[in-house]
Amino acid sequence: MVDMMMDWDQMMNWWGFPFVGFWMVGLWLFFVIIAFLIYKDAKQRGMNELLWFILVILPWIGILFLILYLILRQEKQPDISIQKNAQHIIGERYAKGEITKEEYKQKKKDLKNQ
Protein backbone atom coordinates (compact mmCIF):
# COMPACT_ATOMS: atom_id res chain seq x y z
CA MET A 1 0.00 0.00 0.00
CA VAL A 2 2.83 2.40 0.84
CA ASP A 3 4.40 1.62 -2.54
CA MET A 4 1.20 2.62 -4.28
CA MET A 5 1.14 5.91 -2.40
CA MET A 6 4.73 6.62 -3.37
CA ASP A 7 3.93 5.81 -6.99
CA TRP A 8 0.98 8.20 -6.86
CA ASP A 9 3.20 10.96 -5.48
CA GLN A 10 5.68 10.34 -8.27
CA MET A 11 2.93 10.53 -10.87
CA MET A 12 1.87 13.97 -9.74
CA ASN A 13 5.25 15.64 -10.20
CA TRP A 14 6.66 17.01 -13.47
CA TRP A 15 8.26 13.75 -14.60
CA GLY A 16 5.28 11.60 -13.70
CA PHE A 17 2.84 13.70 -15.71
CA PRO A 18 4.72 15.02 -18.76
CA PHE A 19 1.67 16.31 -20.57
CA VAL A 20 1.48 19.23 -18.15
CA GLY A 21 4.54 20.60 -19.93
CA PHE A 22 2.74 20.45 -23.27
CA TRP A 23 -0.22 22.29 -21.81
CA MET A 24 2.05 24.97 -20.40
CA VAL A 25 3.83 25.44 -23.73
CA GLY A 26 0.48 25.49 -25.52
CA LEU A 27 -0.86 28.10 -23.15
CA TRP A 28 2.17 30.33 -23.63
CA LEU A 29 1.90 29.86 -27.39
CA PHE A 30 -1.74 30.91 -27.20
CA PHE A 31 -0.84 34.12 -25.34
CA VAL A 32 2.00 34.88 -27.78
CA ILE A 33 -0.30 34.46 -30.80
CA ILE A 34 -3.01 36.66 -29.26
CA ALA A 35 -0.41 39.29 -28.31
CA PHE A 36 0.99 39.28 -31.87
CA LEU A 37 -2.49 39.78 -33.34
CA ILE A 38 -3.12 42.63 -30.88
CA TYR A 39 0.26 44.14 -31.86
CA LYS A 40 -0.71 44.16 -35.55
CA ASP A 41 -4.19 45.54 -34.85
CA ALA A 42 -2.89 48.29 -32.55
CA LYS A 43 -0.34 49.30 -35.18
CA GLN A 44 -3.09 49.67 -37.79
CA ARG A 45 -5.16 51.74 -35.40
CA GLY A 46 -2.30 54.10 -34.48
CA MET A 47 -2.11 52.93 -30.86
CA ASN A 48 1.00 52.01 -28.83
CA GLU A 49 1.46 48.49 -30.22
CA LEU A 50 4.44 47.49 -28.06
CA LEU A 51 2.67 48.41 -24.82
CA TRP A 52 -0.41 46.36 -25.72
CA PHE A 53 1.78 43.43 -26.84
CA ILE A 54 3.54 43.37 -23.46
CA LEU A 55 0.30 43.72 -21.49
CA VAL A 56 -1.54 40.99 -23.40
CA ILE A 57 1.34 38.47 -23.38
CA LEU A 58 1.22 38.23 -19.57
CA PRO A 59 -0.49 34.94 -18.68
CA TRP A 60 -3.99 35.18 -17.20
CA ILE A 61 -3.74 38.92 -16.51
CA GLY A 62 -3.32 39.30 -20.27
CA ILE A 63 -6.94 38.20 -20.70
CA LEU A 64 -8.06 41.24 -18.70
CA PHE A 65 -5.86 43.52 -20.81
CA LEU A 66 -7.22 41.86 -23.96
CA ILE A 67 -10.76 42.71 -22.89
CA LEU A 68 -9.64 46.24 -21.98
CA TYR A 69 -7.98 46.62 -25.39
CA LEU A 70 -11.13 45.47 -27.19
CA ILE A 71 -13.13 48.08 -25.27
CA LEU A 72 -10.68 50.98 -25.68
CA ARG A 73 -9.34 50.43 -29.18
CA GLN A 74 -9.72 53.26 -31.64
CA GLU A 75 -11.14 53.14 -35.14
CA LYS A 76 -8.76 52.14 -37.90
CA GLN A 77 -6.97 55.04 -39.50
CA PRO A 78 -7.32 55.32 -43.28
CA ASP A 79 -4.30 54.44 -45.34
CA ILE A 80 -2.70 57.81 -46.12
CA SER A 81 -0.72 56.53 -49.11
CA ILE A 82 -3.91 55.52 -50.93
CA GLN A 83 -5.51 58.89 -50.25
CA LYS A 84 -2.44 60.79 -51.47
CA ASN A 85 -2.27 58.56 -54.51
CA ALA A 86 -5.92 59.41 -55.34
CA GLN A 87 -5.21 63.13 -54.90
CA HIS A 88 -2.23 62.79 -57.23
CA ILE A 89 -4.39 61.10 -59.88
CA ILE A 90 -7.04 63.84 -59.64
CA GLY A 91 -4.31 66.47 -59.99
CA GLU A 92 -2.97 64.74 -63.10
CA ARG A 93 -6.45 64.49 -64.62
CA TYR A 94 -7.01 68.21 -63.96
CA ALA A 95 -3.62 69.07 -65.45
CA LYS A 96 -4.43 67.06 -68.60
CA GLY A 97 -7.77 68.83 -68.93
CA GLU A 98 -9.85 65.68 -68.42
CA ILE A 99 -11.88 67.29 -65.62
CA THR A 100 -12.99 70.85 -64.99
CA LYS A 101 -11.91 73.04 -62.09
CA GLU A 102 -15.25 72.53 -60.33
CA GLU A 103 -14.98 68.73 -60.69
CA TYR A 104 -11.40 68.88 -59.40
CA LYS A 105 -12.42 70.88 -56.32
CA GLN A 106 -15.40 68.60 -55.63
CA LYS A 107 -13.34 65.39 -55.95
CA LYS A 108 -10.60 66.81 -53.75
CA LYS A 109 -13.19 67.79 -51.13
CA ASP A 110 -14.73 64.30 -51.31
CA LEU A 111 -11.33 62.70 -50.70
CA LYS A 112 -10.68 64.87 -47.65
CA ASN A 113 -14.03 63.83 -46.14
CA GLN A 114 -13.23 60.11 -46.38
A tleap script that builds the chain and sets N, CA, C and O, in Angstrom:
source leaprc.protein.ff14SB
mol = sequence {
  NMET VAL ASP MET MET MET ASP TRP ASP GLN
  MET MET ASN TRP TRP GLY PHE PRO PHE VAL
  GLY PHE TRP MET VAL GLY LEU TRP LEU PHE
  PHE VAL ILE ILE ALA PHE LEU ILE TYR LYS
  ASP ALA LYS GLN ARG GLY MET ASN GLU LEU
  LEU TRP PHE ILE LEU VAL ILE LEU PRO TRP
  ILE GLY ILE LEU PHE LEU ILE LEU TYR LEU
  ILE LEU ARG GLN GLU LYS GLN PRO ASP ILE
  SER ILE GLN LYS ASN ALA GLN HIE ILE ILE
  GLY GLU ARG TYR ALA LYS GLY GLU ILE THR
  LYS GLU GLU TYR LYS GLN LYS LYS LYS ASP
  LEU LYS ASN CGLN
}
set mol.1.N position { 0.816 -1.193 0.000 }
set mol.1.CA position { 0.000 0.000 0.000 }
set mol.1.C position { 0.864 1.263 0.000 }
set mol.1.O position { 0.559 2.228 -0.701 }
set mol.2.N position { 1.927 1.253 0.778 }
set mol.2.CA position { 2.829 2.396 0.837 }
set mol.2.C position { 3.482 2.607 -0.518 }
set mol.2.O position { 3.696 3.744 -0.937 }
set mol.3.N position { 3.805 1.503 -1.213 }
set mol.3.CA position { 4.403 1.623 -2.543 }
set mol.3.C position { 3.448 2.298 -3.518 }
set mol.3.O position { 3.870 3.085 -4.366 }
set mol.4.N position { 2.176 1.992 -3.397 }
set mol.4.CA position { 1.196 2.618 -4.281 }
set mol.4.C position { 1.110 4.118 -4.009 }
set mol.4.O position { 0.979 4.914 -4.939 }
set mol.5.N position { 1.183 4.497 -2.751 }
set mol.5.CA position { 1.143 5.911 -2.396 }
set mol.5.C position { 2.366 6.635 -2.936 }
set mol.5.O position { 2.261 7.762 -3.419 }
set mol.6.N position { 3.515 5.996 -2.856 }
set mol.6.CA position { 4.734 6.622 -3.367 }
set mol.6.C position { 4.667 6.742 -4.884 }
set mol.6.O position { 5.127 7.733 -5.452 }
set mol.7.N position { 4.092 5.728 -5.545 }
set mol.7.CA position { 3.930 5.809 -6.993 }
set mol.7.C position { 2.985 6.953 -7.364 }
set mol.7.O position { 3.224 7.671 -8.335 }
set mol.8.N position { 1.928 7.116 -6.600 }
set mol.8.CA position { 0.979 8.201 -6.857 }
set mol.8.C position { 1.658 9.561 -6.697 }
set mol.8.O position { 1.435 10.461 -7.506 }
set mol.9.N position { 2.469 9.716 -5.680 }
set mol.9.CA position { 3.202 10.960 -5.481 }
set mol.9.C position { 4.149 11.218 -6.638 }
set mol.9.O position { 4.313 12.361 -7.065 }
set mol.10.N position { 4.764 10.186 -7.142 }
set mol.10.CA position { 5.676 10.341 -8.271 }
set mol.10.C position { 4.919 10.721 -9.543 }
set mol.10.O position { 5.433 11.457 -10.385 }
set mol.11.N position { 3.703 10.217 -9.672 }
set mol.11.CA position { 2.929 10.527 -10.866 }
set mol.11.C position { 2.513 11.993 -10.911 }
set mol.11.O position { 2.317 12.546 -11.994 }
set mol.12.N position { 2.378 12.610 -9.780 }
set mol.12.CA position { 1.874 13.970 -9.740 }
set mol.12.C position { 2.955 15.033 -9.933 }
set mol.12.O position { 2.637 16.216 -10.046 }
set mol.13.N position { 4.215 14.633 -9.972 }
set mol.13.CA position { 5.246 15.642 -10.199 }
set mol.13.C position { 5.482 15.821 -11.701 }
set mol.13.O position { 4.819 15.176 -12.513 }
set mol.14.N position { 6.406 16.676 -12.065 }
set mol.14.CA position { 6.663 17.012 -13.465 }
set mol.14.C position { 6.996 15.791 -14.306 }
set mol.14.O position { 6.491 15.660 -15.421 }
set mol.15.N position { 7.828 14.901 -13.803 }
set mol.15.CA position { 8.260 13.753 -14.597 }
set mol.15.C position { 7.190 12.677 -14.669 }
set mol.15.O position { 7.160 11.911 -15.632 }
set mol.16.N position { 6.324 12.601 -13.695 }
set mol.16.CA position { 5.277 11.596 -13.702 }
set mol.16.C position { 4.107 11.975 -14.593 }
set mol.16.O position { 3.342 11.107 -15.015 }
set mol.17.N position { 3.962 13.242 -14.877 }
set mol.17.CA position { 2.843 13.698 -15.707 }
set mol.17.C position { 3.380 14.669 -16.761 }
set mol.17.O position { 3.210 15.881 -16.630 }
set mol.18.N position { 4.027 14.142 -17.807 }
set mol.18.CA position { 4.724 15.016 -18.760 }
set mol.18.C position { 3.807 15.884 -19.611 }
set mol.18.O position { 4.255 16.880 -20.179 }
set mol.19.N position { 2.542 15.525 -19.707 }
set mol.19.CA position { 1.666 16.313 -20.566 }
set mol.19.C position { 1.378 17.702 -20.007 }
set mol.19.O position { 0.922 18.583 -20.736 }
set mol.20.N position { 1.637 17.899 -18.738 }
set mol.20.CA position { 1.480 19.232 -18.153 }
set mol.20.C position { 2.409 20.213 -18.860 }
set mol.20.O position { 2.046 21.368 -19.084 }
set mol.21.N position { 3.596 19.755 -19.206 }
set mol.21.CA position { 4.541 20.605 -19.931 }
set mol.21.C position { 4.001 21.029 -21.280 }
set mol.21.O position { 4.183 22.175 -21.692 }
set mol.22.N position { 3.330 20.105 -21.978 }
set mol.22.CA position { 2.741 20.447 -23.271 }
set mol.22.C position { 1.626 21.476 -23.111 }
set mol.22.O position { 1.494 22.388 -23.926 }
set mol.23.N position { 0.830 21.325 -22.063 }
set mol.23.CA position { -0.224 22.295 -21.808 }
set mol.23.C position { 0.352 23.664 -21.494 }
set mol.23.O position { -0.185 24.683 -21.930 }
set mol.24.N position { 1.432 23.693 -20.747 }
set mol.24.CA position { 2.055 24.974 -20.400 }
set mol.24.C position { 2.619 25.653 -21.642 }
set mol.24.O position { 2.450 26.858 -21.830 }
set mol.25.N position { 3.287 24.878 -22.485 }
set mol.25.CA position { 3.828 25.437 -23.729 }
set mol.25.C position { 2.690 25.900 -24.624 }
set mol.25.O position { 2.769 26.970 -25.228 }
set mol.26.N position { 1.637 25.106 -24.713 }
set mol.26.CA position { 0.480 25.488 -25.522 }
set mol.26.C position { -0.177 26.763 -25.025 }
set mol.26.O position { -0.591 27.608 -25.818 }
set mol.27.N position { -0.269 26.896 -23.722 }
set mol.27.CA position { -0.864 28.101 -23.145 }
set mol.27.C position { -0.018 29.333 -23.454 }
set mol.27.O position { -0.551 30.378 -23.826 }
set mol.28.N position { 1.284 29.211 -23.302 }
set mol.28.CA position { 2.174 30.331 -23.631 }
set mol.28.C position { 2.086 30.661 -25.116 }
set mol.28.O position { 2.078 31.832 -25.497 }
set mol.29.N position { 2.020 29.637 -25.946 }
set mol.29.CA position { 1.904 29.861 -27.386 }
set mol.29.C position { 0.606 30.602 -27.704 }
set mol.29.O position { 0.585 31.494 -28.553 }
set mol.30.N position { -0.460 30.233 -27.030 }
set mol.30.CA position { -1.742 30.914 -27.202 }
set mol.30.C position { -1.616 32.403 -26.878 }
set mol.30.O position { -2.071 33.249 -27.648 }
set mol.31.N position { -0.998 32.724 -25.736 }
set mol.31.CA position { -0.841 34.125 -25.342 }
set mol.31.C position { 0.069 34.883 -26.309 }
set mol.31.O position { -0.169 36.059 -26.584 }
set mol.32.N position { 1.098 34.229 -26.823 }
set mol.32.CA position { 2.000 34.882 -27.782 }
set mol.32.C position { 1.256 35.186 -29.079 }
set mol.32.O position { 1.410 36.270 -29.642 }
set mol.33.N position { 0.452 34.238 -29.557 }
set mol.33.CA position { -0.300 34.459 -30.801 }
set mol.33.C position { -1.306 35.594 -30.622 }
set mol.33.O position { -1.409 36.471 -31.480 }
set mol.34.N position { -2.038 35.585 -29.525 }
set mol.34.CA position { -3.008 36.659 -29.264 }
set mol.34.C position { -2.292 38.007 -29.154 }
set mol.34.O position { -2.766 39.005 -29.696 }
set mol.35.N position { -1.160 38.038 -28.459 }
set mol.35.CA position { -0.407 39.290 -28.305 }
set mol.35.C position { 0.091 39.794 -29.654 }
set mol.35.O position { 0.088 41.000 -29.902 }
set mol.36.N position { 0.523 38.876 -30.535 }
set mol.36.CA position { 0.986 39.281 -31.866 }
set mol.36.C position { -0.164 39.874 -32.680 }
set mol.36.O position { 0.010 40.883 -33.363 }
set mol.37.N position { -1.330 39.251 -32.606 }
set mol.37.CA position { -2.485 39.779 -33.335 }
set mol.37.C position { -2.897 41.156 -32.797 }
set mol.37.O position { -3.271 42.040 -33.567 }
set mol.38.N position { -2.826 41.328 -31.490 }
set mol.38.CA position { -3.122 42.633 -30.885 }
set mol.38.C position { -2.088 43.665 -31.333 }
set mol.38.O position { -2.431 44.815 -31.605 }
set mol.39.N position { -0.822 43.250 -31.408 }
set mol.39.CA position { 0.256 44.137 -31.862 }
set mol.39.C position { -0.053 44.661 -33.265 }
set mol.39.O position { 0.033 45.863 -33.518 }
set mol.40.N position { -0.413 43.753 -34.177 }
set mol.40.CA position { -0.713 44.162 -35.550 }
set mol.40.C position { -1.934 45.075 -35.607 }
set mol.40.O position { -1.933 46.070 -36.332 }
set mol.41.N position { -2.970 44.742 -34.848 }
set mol.41.CA position { -4.190 45.543 -34.851 }
set mol.41.C position { -3.940 46.932 -34.266 }
set mol.41.O position { -4.424 47.929 -34.801 }
set mol.42.N position { -3.185 46.997 -33.169 }
set mol.42.CA position { -2.891 48.291 -32.545 }
set mol.42.C position { -2.057 49.160 -33.478 }
set mol.42.O position { -2.224 50.379 -33.507 }
set mol.43.N position { -1.165 48.543 -34.233 }
set mol.43.CA position { -0.337 49.299 -35.176 }
set mol.43.C position { -1.203 49.909 -36.272 }
set mol.43.O position { -0.985 51.054 -36.668 }
set mol.44.N position { -2.187 49.152 -36.767 }
set mol.44.CA position { -3.089 49.670 -37.794 }
set mol.44.C position { -3.972 50.793 -37.262 }
set mol.44.O position { -4.370 51.684 -38.013 }
set mol.45.N position { -4.271 50.749 -35.993 }
set mol.45.CA position { -5.159 51.740 -35.397 }
set mol.45.C position { -4.412 52.939 -34.830 }
set mol.45.O position { -5.038 53.846 -34.281 }
set mol.46.N position { -3.080 52.965 -34.949 }
set mol.46.CA position { -2.299 54.102 -34.479 }
set mol.46.C position { -2.159 54.150 -32.967 }
set mol.46.O position { -1.965 55.221 -32.394 }
set mol.47.N position { -2.256 52.993 -32.317 }
set mol.47.CA position { -2.106 52.930 -30.860 }
set mol.47.C position { -0.698 52.439 -30.532 }
set mol.47.O position { 0.046 52.050 -31.432 }
set mol.48.N position { -0.327 52.452 -29.259 }
set mol.48.CA position { 0.996 52.005 -28.828 }
set mol.48.C position { 1.040 50.479 -28.880 }
set mol.48.O position { 0.648 49.805 -27.928 }
set mol.49.N position { 1.521 49.943 -29.998 }
set mol.49.CA position { 1.461 48.494 -30.222 }
set mol.49.C position { 2.353 47.697 -29.272 }
set mol.49.O position { 1.975 46.606 -28.846 }
set mol.50.N position { 3.524 48.222 -28.938 }
set mol.50.CA position { 4.442 47.494 -28.059 }
set mol.50.C position { 3.879 47.382 -26.639 }
set mol.50.O position { 4.001 46.334 -26.005 }
set mol.51.N position { 3.275 48.438 -26.148 }
set mol.51.CA position { 2.665 48.406 -24.817 }
set mol.51.C position { 1.570 47.344 -24.749 }
set mol.51.O position { 1.534 46.549 -23.810 }
set mol.52.N position { 0.680 47.329 -25.739 }
set mol.52.CA position { -0.411 46.359 -25.725 }
set mol.52.C position { 0.114 44.939 -25.892 }
set mol.52.O position { -0.436 44.008 -25.303 }
set mol.53.N position { 1.170 44.756 -26.685 }
set mol.53.CA position { 1.780 43.426 -26.837 }
set mol.53.C position { 2.269 42.914 -25.484 }
set mol.53.O position { 2.005 41.773 -25.107 }
set mol.54.N position { 2.984 43.773 -24.762 }
set mol.54.CA position { 3.543 43.370 -23.465 }
set mol.54.C position { 2.426 43.090 -22.459 }
set mol.54.O position { 2.507 42.127 -21.697 }
set mol.55.N position { 1.395 43.916 -22.452 }
set mol.55.CA position { 0.303 43.718 -21.494 }
set mol.55.C position { -0.492 42.448 -21.779 }
set mol.55.O position { -0.902 41.754 -20.849 }
set mol.56.N position { -0.712 42.140 -23.048 }
set mol.56.CA position { -1.536 40.985 -23.401 }
set mol.56.C position { -0.761 39.680 -23.287 }
set mol.56.O position { -1.371 38.631 -23.078 }
set mol.57.N position { 0.555 39.707 -23.417 }
set mol.57.CA position { 1.335 38.471 -23.382 }
set mol.57.C position { 1.447 37.903 -21.968 }
set mol.57.O position { 1.795 36.734 -21.802 }
set mol.58.N position { 1.159 38.706 -20.952 }
set mol.58.CA position { 1.222 38.226 -19.569 }
set mol.58.C position { 0.137 37.172 -19.343 }
set mol.58.O position { -1.037 37.430 -19.606 }
set mol.59.N position { 0.518 35.994 -18.860 }
set mol.59.CA position { -0.492 34.941 -18.684 }
set mol.59.C position { -1.569 35.350 -17.685 }
set mol.59.O position { -1.287 35.994 -16.674 }
set mol.60.N position { -2.774 34.975 -17.978 }
set mol.60.CA position { -3.991 35.184 -17.200 }
set mol.60.C position { -4.342 36.652 -17.024 }
set mol.60.O position { -5.488 37.021 -17.282 }
set mol.61.N position { -3.446 37.486 -16.613 }
set mol.61.CA position { -3.744 38.922 -16.515 }
set mol.61.C position { -3.888 39.493 -17.923 }
set mol.61.O position { -4.593 40.481 -18.131 }
set mol.62.N position { -3.219 38.868 -18.882 }
set mol.62.CA position { -3.322 39.301 -20.268 }
set mol.62.C position { -4.739 39.231 -20.792 }
set mol.62.O position { -5.113 40.017 -21.663 }
set mol.63.N position { -5.541 38.303 -20.279 }
set mol.63.CA position { -6.938 38.202 -20.703 }
set mol.63.C position { -7.691 39.471 -20.306 }
set mol.63.O position { -8.511 39.973 -21.075 }
set mol.64.N position { -7.419 39.985 -19.124 }
set mol.64.CA position { -8.056 41.239 -18.697 }
set mol.64.C position { -7.633 42.400 -19.592 }
set mol.64.O position { -8.457 43.234 -19.970 }
set mol.65.N position { -6.336 42.448 -19.930 }
set mol.65.CA position { -5.861 43.519 -20.807 }
set mol.65.C position { -6.402 43.349 -22.226 }
set mol.65.O position { -6.625 44.337 -22.925 }
set mol.66.N position { -6.614 42.106 -22.655 }
set mol.66.CA position { -7.218 41.857 -23.963 }
set mol.66.C position { -8.630 42.429 -23.996 }
set mol.66.O position { -9.007 43.101 -24.956 }
set mol.67.N position { -9.399 42.169 -22.968 }
set mol.67.CA position { -10.761 42.712 -22.889 }
set mol.67.C position { -10.716 44.238 -22.836 }
set mol.67.O position { -11.513 44.904 -23.496 }
set mol.68.N position { -9.796 44.789 -22.062 }
set mol.68.CA position { -9.638 46.240 -21.978 }
set mol.68.C position { -9.267 46.826 -23.340 }
set mol.68.O position { -9.781 47.873 -23.733 }
set mol.69.N position { -8.375 46.144 -24.054 }
set mol.69.CA position { -7.982 46.617 -25.387 }
set mol.69.C position { -9.183 46.624 -26.328 }
set mol.69.O position { -9.393 47.586 -27.066 }
set mol.70.N position { -9.967 45.554 -26.301 }
set mol.70.CA position { -11.125 45.475 -27.191 }
set mol.70.C position { -12.145 46.567 -26.886 }
set mol.70.O position { -12.863 47.011 -27.781 }
set mol.71.N position { -12.213 47.000 -25.638 }
set mol.71.CA position { -13.133 48.080 -25.266 }
set mol.71.C position { -12.573 49.444 -25.677 }
set mol.71.O position { -13.317 50.295 -26.165 }
set mol.72.N position { -11.274 49.655 -25.483 }
set mol.72.CA position { -10.678 50.980 -25.676 }
set mol.72.C position { -10.100 51.241 -27.063 }
set mol.72.O position { -9.716 52.371 -27.364 }
set mol.73.N position { -10.032 50.228 -27.901 }
set mol.73.CA position { -9.345 50.434 -29.182 }
set mol.73.C position { -10.047 51.478 -30.038 }
set mol.73.O position { -11.267 51.640 -29.998 }
set mol.74.N position { -9.229 52.177 -30.809 }
set mol.74.CA position { -9.722 53.263 -31.641 }
set mol.74.C position { -10.113 52.713 -33.007 }
set mol.74.O position { -9.809 51.568 -33.342 }
set mol.75.N position { -10.793 53.549 -33.791 }
set mol.75.CA position { -11.138 53.142 -35.143 }
set mol.75.C position { -9.878 53.084 -35.988 }
set mol.75.O position { -8.898 53.778 -35.716 }
set mol.76.N position { -9.917 52.248 -37.018 }
set mol.76.CA position { -8.760 52.139 -37.903 }
set mol.76.C position { -8.558 53.449 -38.641 }
set mol.76.O position { -9.512 54.100 -39.066 }
set mol.77.N position { -7.302 53.817 -38.782 }
set mol.77.CA position { -6.970 55.038 -39.502 }
set mol.77.C position { -6.881 54.713 -40.991 }
set mol.77.O position { -6.347 53.668 -41.363 }
set mol.78.N position { -7.395 55.593 -41.841 }
set mol.78.CA position { -7.323 55.320 -43.278 }
set mol.78.C position { -5.877 55.310 -43.753 }
set mol.78.O position { -5.012 55.983 -43.193 }
set mol.79.N position { -5.644 54.539 -44.783 }
set mol.79.CA position { -4.301 54.438 -45.343 }
set mol.79.C position { -3.980 55.734 -46.086 }
set mol.79.O position { -4.595 56.030 -47.111 }
set mol.80.N position { -3.037 56.493 -45.584 }
set mol.80.CA position { -2.696 57.815 -46.121 }
set mol.80.C position { -2.116 57.705 -47.523 }
set mol.80.O position { -2.365 58.573 -48.360 }
set mol.81.N position { -1.354 56.662 -47.795 }
set mol.81.CA position { -0.719 56.528 -49.109 }
set mol.81.C position { -1.763 56.376 -50.207 }
set mol.81.O position { -1.576 56.897 -51.306 }
set mol.82.N position { -2.857 55.673 -49.933 }
set mol.82.CA position { -3.912 55.517 -50.935 }
set mol.82.C position { -4.591 56.854 -51.181 }
set mol.82.O position { -4.877 57.205 -52.326 }
set mol.83.N position { -4.853 57.603 -50.114 }
set mol.83.CA position { -5.509 58.894 -50.255 }
set mol.83.C position { -4.624 59.863 -51.036 }
set mol.83.O position { -5.120 60.579 -51.907 }
set mol.84.N position { -3.331 59.898 -50.743 }
set mol.84.CA position { -2.439 60.794 -51.470 }
set mol.84.C position { -2.321 60.357 -52.923 }
set mol.84.O position { -2.212 61.193 -53.820 }
set mol.85.N position { -2.341 59.063 -53.153 }
set mol.85.CA position { -2.274 58.561 -54.511 }
set mol.85.C position { -3.506 59.019 -55.294 }
set mol.85.O position { -3.384 59.419 -56.451 }
set mol.86.N position { -4.691 58.966 -54.678 }
set mol.86.CA position { -5.915 59.411 -55.338 }
set mol.86.C position { -5.863 60.912 -55.621 }
set mol.86.O position { -6.293 61.359 -56.685 }
set mol.87.N position { -5.342 61.686 -54.678 }
set mol.87.CA position { -5.211 63.128 -54.904 }
set mol.87.C position { -4.246 63.409 -56.051 }
set mol.87.O position { -4.457 64.331 -56.838 }
set mol.88.N position { -3.203 62.621 -56.139 }
set mol.88.CA position { -2.232 62.790 -57.226 }
set mol.88.C position { -2.889 62.496 -58.577 }
set mol.88.O position { -2.649 63.207 -59.554 }
set mol.89.N position { -3.708 61.460 -58.630 }
set mol.89.CA position { -4.392 61.101 -59.877 }
set mol.89.C position { -5.364 62.203 -60.285 }
set mol.89.O position { -5.445 62.556 -61.461 }
set mol.90.N position { -6.100 62.746 -59.320 }
set mol.90.CA position { -7.036 63.838 -59.636 }
set mol.90.C position { -6.274 65.049 -60.152 }
set mol.90.O position { -6.708 65.700 -61.102 }
set mol.91.N position { -5.134 65.355 -59.527 }
set mol.91.CA position { -4.311 66.474 -59.991 }
set mol.91.C position { -3.819 66.263 -61.415 }
set mol.91.O position { -3.799 67.201 -62.212 }
set mol.92.N position { -3.424 65.042 -61.737 }
set mol.92.CA position { -2.974 64.740 -63.104 }
set mol.92.C position { -4.121 64.888 -64.098 }
set mol.92.O position { -3.946 65.442 -65.183 }
set mol.93.N position { -5.297 64.387 -63.718 }
set mol.93.CA position { -6.453 64.494 -64.620 }
set mol.93.C position { -6.825 65.958 -64.861 }
set mol.93.O position { -7.206 66.333 -65.970 }
set mol.94.N position { -6.711 66.782 -63.813 }
set mol.94.CA position { -7.006 68.210 -63.963 }
set mol.94.C position { -5.949 68.874 -64.845 }
set mol.94.O position { -6.268 69.718 -65.683 }
set mol.95.N position { -4.704 68.488 -64.649 }
set mol.95.CA position { -3.620 69.068 -65.451 }
set mol.95.C position { -3.759 68.688 -66.922 }
set mol.95.O position { -3.412 69.482 -67.797 }
set mol.96.N position { -4.254 67.502 -67.205 }
set mol.96.CA position { -4.430 67.058 -68.596 }
set mol.96.C position { -5.686 67.652 -69.226 }
set mol.96.O position { -5.872 67.572 -70.440 }
set mol.97.N position { -6.541 68.244 -68.404 }
set mol.97.CA position { -7.768 68.833 -68.928 }
set mol.97.C position { -8.915 67.842 -69.019 }
set mol.97.O position { -9.915 68.121 -69.679 }
set mol.98.N position { -8.792 66.692 -68.371 }
set mol.98.CA position { -9.847 65.681 -68.420 }
set mol.98.C position { -11.039 66.062 -67.542 }
set mol.98.O position { -12.166 65.644 -67.808 }
set mol.99.N position { -10.791 66.855 -66.496 }
set mol.99.CA position { -11.883 67.292 -65.622 }
set mol.99.C position { -11.804 68.807 -65.460 }
set mol.99.O position { -10.741 69.409 -65.607 }
set mol.100.N position { -12.941 69.402 -65.157 }
set mol.100.CA position { -12.991 70.855 -64.988 }
set mol.100.C position { -12.515 71.234 -63.583 }
set mol.100.O position { -12.290 70.383 -62.723 }
set mol.101.N position { -12.373 72.544 -63.390 }
set mol.101.CA position { -11.913 73.041 -62.094 }
set mol.101.C position { -12.927 72.714 -60.993 }
set mol.101.O position { -12.544 72.360 -59.877 }
set mol.102.N position { -14.217 72.832 -61.309 }
set mol.102.CA position { -15.252 72.529 -60.325 }
set mol.102.C position { -15.223 71.040 -59.948 }
set mol.102.O position { -15.342 70.685 -58.775 }
set mol.103.N position { -15.061 70.175 -60.962 }
set mol.103.CA position { -14.977 68.734 -60.686 }
set mol.103.C position { -13.745 68.424 -59.837 }
set mol.103.O position { -13.797 67.603 -58.921 }
set mol.104.N position { -12.640 69.090 -60.156 }
set mol.104.CA position { -11.403 68.884 -59.403 }
set mol.104.C position { -11.599 69.254 -57.935 }
set mol.104.O position { -11.222 68.497 -57.041 }
set mol.105.N position { -12.200 70.438 -57.693 }
set mol.105.CA position { -12.423 70.880 -56.316 }
set mol.105.C position { -13.371 69.932 -55.577 }
set mol.105.O position { -13.152 69.607 -54.410 }
set mol.106.N position { -14.427 69.492 -56.269 }
set mol.106.CA position { -15.399 68.596 -55.632 }
set mol.106.C position { -14.763 67.247 -55.279 }
set mol.106.O position { -14.980 66.723 -54.186 }
set mol.107.N position { -13.984 66.690 -56.201 }
set mol.107.CA position { -13.339 65.394 -55.950 }
set mol.107.C position { -12.302 65.501 -54.829 }
set mol.107.O position { -12.167 64.594 -54.008 }
set mol.108.N position { -11.582 66.605 -54.806 }
set mol.108.CA position { -10.597 66.813 -53.748 }
set mol.108.C position { -11.293 66.938 -52.386 }
set mol.108.O position { -10.816 66.405 -51.385 }
set mol.109.N position { -12.415 67.643 -52.364 }
set mol.109.CA position { -13.192 67.790 -51.134 }
set mol.109.C position { -13.743 66.435 -50.678 }
set mol.109.O position { -13.738 66.125 -49.487 }
set mol.110.N position { -14.216 65.635 -51.635 }
set mol.110.CA position { -14.734 64.297 -51.310 }
set mol.110.C position { -13.649 63.416 -50.702 }
set mol.110.O position { -13.911 62.656 -49.770 }
set mol.111.N position { -12.433 63.517 -51.228 }
set mol.111.CA position { -11.334 62.704 -50.698 }
set mol.111.C position { -10.958 63.114 -49.279 }
set mol.111.O position { -10.620 62.267 -48.452 }
set mol.112.N position { -11.016 64.407 -49.000 }
set mol.112.CA position { -10.682 64.872 -47.647 }
set mol.112.C position { -11.706 64.385 -46.627 }
set mol.112.O position { -11.362 64.132 -45.473 }
set mol.113.N position { -12.959 64.254 -47.046 }
set mol.113.CA position { -14.029 63.834 -46.138 }
set mol.113.C position { -14.026 62.334 -45.856 }
set mol.113.O position { -14.734 61.880 -44.957 }
set mol.114.N position { -13.257 61.571 -46.593 }
set mol.114.CA position { -13.227 60.110 -46.384 }
set mol.114.C position { -12.429 59.744 -45.184 }
set mol.114.O position { -12.301 58.563 -44.864 }
savepdb mol mol.pdb
quit
